[in-house]
Amino acid sequence: MIASVSGRVAAVSPDGAVVEVGGIGLAVQCTPGTIARLQVGESARLSTSLIVREDSLTLYGFADDDERQLFELLQTANGVGPRLAQAVLAIHPPREVRRAVSTADVKSLMQVPGIGKKGAERLILELRDRLGVTTSDTQLDGPGLPAGLGPVTPVAPWRNQLTTALIGLGWSGKEAETALGALEPVAEEQQAAGGVEIAVLLRQAIQLLGRS
């Protein structure tokens, strides 16, 4: 199993990145929050999970080991494959996933594309006793991140970062601007509390645009 990769980011796309390791470019599938942190030409370290199929080898990348472990645990539930497990983590950070499961918050789980009411109830039933509690704050803009995934907030204003991420994920500039306008009060609250959390805003923007 490939547990992690470290190297220069050679390319970034809407659904992943290419990380050069020992002269080999490894394609890694990532959530939007992780993708938004990676910059071409800079070094990065990602925790990874290799999914082996008869016709493919797919490497999934995560901000830290906790996120990767949750990705793998989600797949032990009936009907949950790697793409759906990744979709869960694209919408909710690990701490929120654990909270939703432990408190039987069906509505929060239903925010994930591909999970209906029955699917959310099944996740809760099958994983409630196995998810445990959050061991660390896994939000991507917090302290204590793996080397190569440091905070990006100082690099550019939050509006520029969020616009770039959303356009890179396939939305138009107008759609991105609509989402930014809706999230501006949230960003202002975050700023007053100590700093804008780009990954959190990106998840909320994706939810807003996905419903429109």
C-alpha positions as CSV (number, residue, x, y, z in Angstrom):
1,M,0.0,0.0,0.0
2,I,1.2,3.5,-0.8
3,A,0.5,5.3,2.5
4,S,1.8,8.8,1.4
5,V,3.5,10.7,-1.4
6,S,5.9,13.6,-1.1
7,G,7.2,15.7,-3.9
8,R,6.8,18.6,-6.3
9,V,3.3,19.3,-7.6
10,A,3.6,19.0,-11.4
11,A,0.0,19.6,-12.3
12,V,-3.4,20.4,-10.7
13,S,-6.8,19.6,-12.2
14,P,-10.4,19.8,-11.0
15,D,-10.3,16.3,-9.5
16,G,-6.7,15.8,-8.6
17,A,-3.1,16.5,-9.0
18,V,0.2,15.0,-10.3
19,V,3.0,14.7,-7.7
20,E,6.5,13.9,-8.9
21,V,8.1,11.3,-6.7
22,G,11.5,9.9,-7.7
23,G,11.2,11.1,-11.2
24,I,7.7,9.5,-11.6
25,G,4.5,11.6,-11.8
26,L,1.8,10.0,-9.7
27,A,-1.8,11.0,-10.4
28,V,-3.6,11.5,-7.2
29,Q,-7.4,12.0,-6.8
30,C,-8.2,14.6,-4.2
31,T,-11.1,16.5,-2.7
32,P,-11.7,20.1,-3.7
33,G,-10.4,21.3,-0.3
34,T,-7.1,19.6,-0.8
35,I,-6.8,20.6,-4.4
36,A,-7.3,24.3,-3.5
37,R,-4.2,24.1,-1.3
38,L,-1.8,22.6,-3.9
39,Q,0.2,24.9,-6.1
40,V,2.2,23.8,-9.2
41,G,5.9,23.9,-8.6
42,E,5.7,23.7,-4.8
43,S,6.3,20.7,-2.6
44,A,3.5,18.8,-1.0
45,R,2.9,15.7,1.1
46,L,-0.4,13.8,0.9
47,S,-1.6,10.8,2.8
48,T,-2.8,8.3,0.3
49,S,-5.0,5.2,-0.2
50,L,-4.5,2.9,-3.2
51,I,-7.6,1.4,-4.7
52,V,-7.0,-1.7,-6.8
53,R,-9.5,-2.9,-9.4
54,E,-9.2,-5.4,-12.1
55,D,-8.8,-2.7,-14.7
56,S,-7.3,0.2,-12.8
57,L,-5.1,1.4,-10.0
58,T,-6.3,4.7,-8.4
59,L,-4.5,6.7,-5.8
60,Y,-6.6,8.9,-3.6
61,G,-4.9,11.8,-1.7
62,F,-5.8,13.5,1.6
63,A,-4.6,16.3,3.9
64,D,-3.6,14.0,6.7
65,D,-3.8,10.4,8.0
66,D,-7.1,10.9,9.9
67,E,-8.9,11.9,6.7
68,R,-7.4,8.9,4.8
69,Q,-8.4,6.5,7.6
70,L,-12.0,7.8,7.6
71,F,-12.0,7.5,3.8
72,E,-11.1,3.8,4.1
73,L,-13.6,3.2,7.0
74,L,-16.5,4.8,5.1
75,Q,-16.0,2.1,2.4
76,T,-16.7,-0.7,4.9
77,A,-20.3,0.4,4.9
78,N,-22.6,-1.3,2.4
79,G,-22.9,0.5,-0.9
80,V,-20.1,2.9,-0.3
81,G,-17.3,2.9,-2.8
82,P,-14.2,5.1,-3.0
83,R,-15.9,7.8,-5.1
84,L,-18.8,8.2,-2.7
85,A,-16.4,8.1,0.3
86,Q,-14.4,10.9,-1.3
87,A,-17.6,12.9,-2.0
88,V,-18.4,12.7,1.8
89,L,-15.1,14.2,2.6
90,A,-15.4,16.8,-0.1
91,I,-18.5,18.2,1.7
92,H,-17.7,17.5,5.3
93,P,-14.4,17.4,7.2
94,P,-13.8,14.3,9.3
95,R,-14.9,15.9,12.5
96,E,-18.3,16.8,11.0
97,V,-18.7,13.3,9.5
98,R,-18.2,11.8,12.9
99,R,-20.6,14.2,14.5
100,A,-23.3,13.6,11.9
101,V,-23.0,9.8,12.3
102,S,-22.8,9.8,16.1
103,T,-25.8,12.1,16.5
104,A,-27.8,10.5,13.6
105,D,-27.9,13.8,11.7
106,V,-29.4,12.4,8.5
107,K,-29.9,15.8,6.9
108,S,-26.2,16.6,7.1
109,L,-25.2,13.3,5.4
110,M,-27.9,13.9,2.7
111,Q,-26.0,17.1,1.6
112,V,-23.5,14.7,0.0
113,P,-24.4,14.1,-3.7
114,G,-25.3,10.4,-4.1
115,I,-26.6,9.9,-0.5
116,G,-30.3,9.8,0.0
117,K,-32.3,9.3,3.2
118,K,-32.0,5.5,3.2
119,G,-28.3,5.7,2.4
120,A,-27.7,8.2,5.3
121,E,-29.6,6.0,7.7
122,R,-27.6,3.0,6.6
123,L,-24.3,4.8,7.1
124,I,-25.4,5.8,10.6
125,L,-26.5,2.3,11.5
126,E,-23.3,0.6,10.2
127,L,-20.7,3.1,11.3
128,R,-21.9,4.6,14.5
129,D,-19.9,2.2,16.7
130,R,-16.8,2.3,14.5
131,L,-16.1,6.0,13.7
132,G,-15.0,7.0,17.1
133,V,-14.3,10.6,18.1
134,T,-12.3,13.3,16.4
135,T,-8.7,13.0,17.4
136,S,-7.6,16.3,15.8
137,D,-8.9,19.3,14.0
138,T,-8.6,18.2,10.4
139,Q,-9.8,21.4,8.8
140,L,-7.3,22.2,6.1
141,D,-6.6,25.8,7.2
142,G,-5.7,24.9,10.9
143,P,-2.3,24.5,12.5
144,G,-0.4,21.3,12.7
145,L,-0.7,20.4,9.0
146,P,1.6,18.0,7.3
147,A,4.7,19.4,5.6
148,G,4.0,20.9,2.3
149,L,0.3,21.7,3.1
150,G,0.8,24.9,5.1
151,P,-1.9,27.5,5.3
152,V,-2.5,29.4,2.1
153,T,-4.5,32.3,3.5
154,P,-1.6,34.8,3.6
155,V,-0.8,34.2,-0.1
156,A,-3.9,35.9,-1.5
157,P,-7.2,37.4,-0.4
158,W,-9.9,34.8,0.2
159,R,-12.0,36.0,-2.7
160,N,-9.2,35.5,-5.2
161,Q,-8.4,32.0,-3.8
162,L,-12.0,30.9,-3.8
163,T,-12.7,32.2,-7.3
164,T,-9.6,30.5,-8.7
165,A,-10.6,27.2,-7.0
166,L,-14.2,27.3,-8.2
167,I,-13.2,28.2,-11.8
168,G,-10.7,25.4,-11.7
169,L,-13.4,23.0,-10.7
170,G,-15.5,23.9,-13.7
171,W,-17.8,26.8,-12.7
172,S,-18.0,30.1,-14.5
173,G,-16.7,33.3,-13.2
174,K,-20.3,34.6,-12.8
175,E,-21.3,31.5,-10.8
176,A,-18.2,31.8,-8.6
177,E,-19.1,35.5,-7.9
178,T,-22.6,34.5,-6.9
179,A,-21.3,32.0,-4.4
180,L,-18.8,34.5,-3.0
181,G,-21.5,37.0,-2.5
182,A,-23.6,34.5,-0.5
183,L,-20.6,33.5,1.6
184,E,-19.2,37.0,2.3
185,P,-21.0,37.3,5.7
186,V,-19.5,33.9,6.7
187,A,-16.0,35.0,5.6
188,E,-16.4,38.2,7.6
189,E,-17.4,36.2,10.7
190,Q,-14.4,33.9,10.2
191,Q,-12.1,36.9,9.8
192,A,-13.3,38.5,13.0
193,A,-12.8,35.2,14.8
194,G,-9.2,34.9,13.7
195,G,-8.9,34.1,10.0
196,V,-10.7,33.1,6.9
197,E,-10.9,29.3,6.4
198,I,-10.6,28.8,2.7
199,A,-11.3,25.0,2.7
200,V,-14.5,25.5,4.8
201,L,-15.7,28.3,2.4
202,L,-14.9,26.1,-0.6
203,R,-17.0,23.3,0.7
204,Q,-19.9,25.6,1.3
205,A,-19.6,27.2,-2.1
206,I,-19.7,23.8,-3.8
207,Q,-22.8,23.0,-1.8
208,L,-24.5,26.3,-2.9
209,L,-23.6,25.9,-6.5
210,G,-24.6,22.2,-6.5
211,R,-28.1,23.2,-5.5
212,S,-28.5,26.0,-8.0
